[in-house]
């Protein structure tokens, strides 16, 4: 049972459940057994909920026996720790909230349950969701299933590691700085960062905030899976207005994919960034995807004047990201940042300077940056009149070794022998996040060290089905998920 179903897609599990080839209780028991056997080494599922999962599986089987059918009825899944689940702690990895237990489910957890999913538990995150790795004082470190000495990514690193390890068929995460896409890239699975505002996030707020609808500016909730079609299946469940904000309006009202055949796609491939070198392993992954596109008859371009300025986009993204991330810092911490920012040279145009200045932005400063963001959104609309999808890296390297240096701004990352600032690698995440575009992370083979490499397919705003469709077509040619050896 374990080997037969642990790495099956959700689509395959739904078909098997409908055909009576397996029961939800059998799938759930097998998933729990696998977690209990293997997760000590990976540490992906930080808050198990096995008793309630087994009860939900029994209910799913009874519902199906009575003729019931829902999109995910009986399918075992996991949920990122940052989502509220009634009766379980929501800590965001912050020790002071280890005993914070919400009394109601986040809207996305409610939608999972309404779709019939069986929730196995919650997956690990970094402290405050503010790292490209997943470790914290409460739950410890999540390891990469391909190499336990390396990170699984963050902040949805527990979810990606769970999927790669066969702990459930689907997971839900969130993305502000590549938090869906980077773990997918590091662990060899799929993820989709939806268009900003498409998927409600109520009930995914840092404790002890109440579960009210909030405008997160850059952040989105999104699906993670082991296949492109599963991403679409889960997005159908997750998307649609929050009824607290828009009444009873519900559902996914998105246009169809622009094309169904690979040969009809118009694709811009980009693998270089003005602020960050791209490692050879990631370049090779981008090239594998480009070659598959060409072989399939797609129109592929490597350069276009329509591509918005990636350098300015990176600065805008860092400013929006870091101005928001420190907005609730204590006054004394803000004052220390203000002094550091004042010491910068006026000629310093580095991303480090952009981040530091943004941490002490005035509201006027922030409004000026958001105005520039609107210009970039317009430029992207013009770009997507000529192209359907932009293919580019997610980060410049495969998964890197664990680095728990508490000085995040002082950390460094090695890109083929070139030392770079740790947070500079976020420039690729910002390509889609800053303007709010949808982006699908897809596996693109492995590095020479046997580590997964992914790329992202960036699509037009509210045309999420277009990069998702291309992801499915590429899965057939490049190869999709493969279980760690």
N, C-alpha and C positions, 0 to 999 in steps of 0.2 A: 504493500500500500504506500509506504513512504517513498520508494524510488519511482513508483508509477505516476504519482500525482504531485510530488513536491515542487517540481519545476514546470508543471503544466500552466498554460495561460488561463486567465479567468474565462476567456471565451470557450476554451476546451472544457473547463470544469462545468460551466453552465450547460453545455451540450450533454456532458456525461450525466449530470444530475437530472436533466430533463428526460434522458433516455433510460434512467434507472440503473445505470452502470455503476453508480456509487452513491452513497448517501452523504449528507452534510456532516452527520456524526462521524462517519469514517474519515472524511477529509479533515475535520477539525481535530480529531484524536491523533491523526498522523502528523498534522502540523505542530500540535502541542508536544508530541513525542520528539519531533525533530528539534524544536526549540530547546527542550529540556536536555537533549543529548549534545547539541552543538553550540548553543549560544553562550556557554561559559567562556569559550575562546573568542567569540565575536562581540558579545555584549551589545546586541542591537535592540532587543526587546527589554526595555528598562522597567516597564510596569506591566507585568502579565495580568490578564483578566480571564484566566482559563475557566473558572467556574461559570461565569456568566456566558462565556463563549460556548461552552458545552450545552448550556440551557438554550441558547439561541439556535444552536444547530439542531437540537431536538424539535424546537418550534418550527424551524425551516422544513424539516422532513415531514412533520405533521401537515404543514400548510401545503406542501407539494402533493402529499398523498390525498389531500382533499381537493386537488385540482388547482391550487394556487400557483401563480408564477409571477415573479418579479425579476428585474434585470440582473440582480446579484444574489438571488435567493439561494442561501446555503454556502456561499463562497467565503472562505476564510481570508481576512484582510488585517492589516495593521494601521495604526494612526500615529502620526507624529505627536510627541509629548506635549507640544505647545497647544494642541486642541483640547478644549474642556471635554471631559467625559464624567458624567455624574457619578460620584462615589469614588473616583480615582484622583490622585494628586495631579495638579498642574503646577509645575515649578519653573519651567523654562531653564532648568539647571541651577536656579538661584537658591542657595542654602537657606536663606531666611524664609523661603516659602515652601519648604519641604512638607509642611503639613497643610498647605492650602488645597482644599478639596471642593470643587464646584458642585453645585446641586443640580445643574442641568447640562445637557449636551450642547456642544457647539453646533451651529446650523449644519455643518458638513458631516458631523457624526450622526446627527439626526437623519440626514439624507442617506447616508450609508445604511443605517438601520432600516429606513423606510424602503430601500431597494432590496432588503433581505440579506445584506452582508452579515457575516459573523465576525465580530471584532475580537481578535486574539489578545490585543493589548496595545500599549503605547511604546514608541521607539525613541531612542536617545537623541539628544540635542547638545549643542554647546551652551555655555553660560550666556544667558540672555539672548540666545540665538545669534550672537555676534561673532562668529568665527567661521572659517572655512574648514574646520574640523569639528568633531562631535565628542566633547569630553566635558565633564563637570564634576564638582566635588561630591554631589549626591550619588550619581549613578556610574561614575568612572568613565573609561575611554572605550569608544566603539572602534574596533579594528576593521581593516579592509579584508574581506573574505579571500581576496587574491594574494595578499601579503600582509600578515598581521602586524608587521612593523611599520605599516603605512596607514594613513588616515583613510576613512571611508568618505570623507568630505563633510561639509556642513552647509546649512544647519540641519538639513534633512538627511544627515548621514546614517542615522539609525534605520530609517526607512529603506534607503538604498541597500545597506548591508543586509537587512532582513530579506529583501527581494532576491538579492544575489545568493543568499544562503538557503532559499526555499522555505522561508518562514511566512507563508501566506502568499496569495497570488497578486495582491494589489496593496498599495499604500497611498495615503494622502499626506502631502507635505506643504511647504510654502516657499516662496522665493522673493527675496528682496535684493540679494547680492549673489545670485546664482545658486540659491539654496536648494532648488530642485535639480537644476542642470548639472552643477558641479559634482554632487554625490553620484548622479546617474553616470556621468563621464568616468568618475573614479572607480565605480563598481560594475560597469558594463551593463547597465539597465537603461530603461527608457523613462523620460519624464517630459511633462509639458507645462511650460509657464504660460498660462492663458493671457489673453488681452486684459489689461488693467480694468478692473471693475466687472468682469464677466462672472466671476465666482465670488459669492459673498463670504466674508471672513468672520462674521459675528461668532464670538466664543473662542477666538484665537487672539487673545490680548494678554500681555504680560500681567501676571498676578501682582496685586489683588484687584485689578481693574474689573468692573462689572461687565457682563456679557452683552454689551450694547453694540449696535452697528457703529463702526468708525471708518473714517477715510484714512487709509494707510499710505496714501500718496504714491508709493512705489511698489509696495508689497502685494503679492497675490497668493491665493491658495491654488493648488493644482494636483493633478494625478501623477502617480508613479507606477510602473508596471514592467513586465518582461516582454512586452510586444507593443507595436504601434497601435494595433486594433484595440488592445486593452485600454490604451490611453483614451481612445475615443469613447469606449464603453463607459469608463469611469467619469470622463468629462460630462457626458450626458446626464449622469447622476448629480454631479456637483454644480453645474452651471445653472444660471437663472437668478432673477432678483430675490433679495431677502424679503420675505413677506412682512417683516416689521417695517421696512422702508417703502415697499411698493405694493402693499396690500396682498392680494391673492395671486398676483401675477407670478407665473412660474414657468420654467421651461427654457429650452435652448433655442433661441431664434437667431441662428447664424446662417449666412449664405453657404451654399455647397462649395466644395473645393473647386478651384478654378479649372482644374483638369483632372481627368481620371487616368490618362495614359502618361507614362514617364516621358515619352517623346514629345509631348505637348508643353512641358514645363520650360519656362525661361528662368535661368538660375544665374545669379552672380556669386562667384566663389572668391572669398577673401581670406587670406591666411597671414597677413602682416598688419601690425599695429604700430603707430608712431611712438607710443610710449612703452612698448613691451616687446621683447623678442619672442618669437614662437619657437618652441623646442622642436627638434627633428621628429620626435615620435608623433607629436600632434600634427605637424605639417604632413607627415605620411598618412595620417588618418583622413585629413581634409582631402589629400590627393586621391586616396582610395574612393572616396565619395564622388569626387569630380570625375574620375575615370568611369565609374559606374553610370553616372549621368550621361556622359558622352556616349558610352556604349549603348545606352538605352535610347539614344536619339534626341535627348534634351538639348536645348540651346544653352550653351555654357559660356559665360564671359568671365574674364579674370579682372577686369578693370572697368570702371564706369565713372564719368564725371557726376552722375546722379547720386552716387553714394554720399550721404552726409559726411562732413568732416569728422573723422573718428577721434582726432585729437581734442577738438572742442567738445565733442560728445562725452569724452571721458572726463574732462574737467567738470562739465555740467552734472554728470552722474555722481562724481565724488562729492560735489557740493551739496546736491540734494540728499544723497545718502548720509553723509556725516553730519549735516546740519540737523537732520531728523534724529540720528542715533544718539546725539548728546543733549537733546532738547530738555531732558529731565534730569540731567546731571546736577548734583549738589552745587550750591553757589560757589563754594570754595574751589571745587574742581573747575568750574567755568572760569573763575578768575585766573587760575593757573594757565589754562588754555589761552585766555586773552593775552596774557603776558608773553607767552611763546609766540603767538600769532603776530603780535606787535613787533617782535624781533626779526621777522622775516624781511628779507630784501624785497623792495618793490619790484625788482626785476626777476624774482624767483617764480618761474612759471611751471614748476614741477607739480606732479600729482600730490606729493607730500604737502607742498604749500597750499594747494587747493583744498586738501582735506582739513588742514589746520585752520585756515581762514574760515572755512565753512562752519567749523565747530562754534564759532562766535559770531555767526551771521546775525544781522538785524533783520527785521521783517522786510524792510526795504530791499536789502540784499537778496533775500529769498525770492521776492516778487520779480526782481530783475532776472534771476536765473530761470524761474518758471516761464517768463516771457520768451527766453531763448529756447526753452524746451518746446514751446509751441511752434517756433520757427522750424526746429528739427522735425517735429511731427509733420509739418507741411512738406518738408524736403523728402521725408520718407514716403509720403503719398505720391510724390512725383516719381520717386525711384520705383515704387511698386506699380506704376502705370507701365513701366518698361519691363520689369522683372516680376516673377511670382514669388520667389524665395531667395533669400541670401544665406549662403552656407559659410560658416566661420567657426573658429575654435570656441570652446567653452572656457578653458583655462590654457595657459601656455605649456603645461606639462601633464603627464599622468599623475596619479596619486603620489604624494611626497611622504617622506618619513614623518612620524609624529613629532610635533614641535609644540611644547607646552610652555614656552617662554611667556611669562605674564606680561611682558612689554610687547604688546601686539604691534605697535607702530615701529618697534625696533627689530622685529623679525625680518628675516631675509629668505628668499627662495632662489634656488639654483636653476637656471634655465640653460642647459648645455654649457655649463661652466661660467655663465654670466650671472653675477649676484644682483638680484633685484629686490626692491622693497616688497614685502609680503603682500600688502594690500593692492599693489599695482596690478596683480594678476586679475583683479576684478574688472579690468577695463572691458574684457570680452563679455562678461555678464551684463555690463551696462549698455552694450549695443542695443539690446532689446528692452532692458528694464527702464532706462531713462525715458524713452518715448512711449512706453507702455505697450510694446508690440508682443504678439505671441511668438514663442520659440519652443521648438521641440528638440529635445536631446536624444540622439540616436547613437548606438554603438557603431564604431567604425574600425573594428579590428583591435589588435594588440600591439604593444611596443615590443622591441627586441628583448626586453626583460620579462615579457609575458603579462604586462599590466594592461587593463582595458584602456581604450582611447575612444572618446566620443566627440561628436561635433554637434553644433546646433543649427537648426533650420529656422531662420527668422522669417516670419510672414507679415502680411498687411494687417493693420489693426482690425479686430473683429472678424477676420477671415481665418480663424484658427484651423478650420478644416483643411485649408490648403497645405500648410506645413505638415499637418498630421497625415494627410493623404500621401504626400511625398515620402514621409517616413515609412509608411507601409510599403510603398513601391521599392524603396531602397532596401528594406529588410530582406526582400527576395533576392537582391543582387549582391549586397555587401555582407549579408549575414547579420543576424540579430543577436539576441542574448545567448551566451554560452555559460554554462555553470562553471564556477572556478574548479580548476584541476586539483 
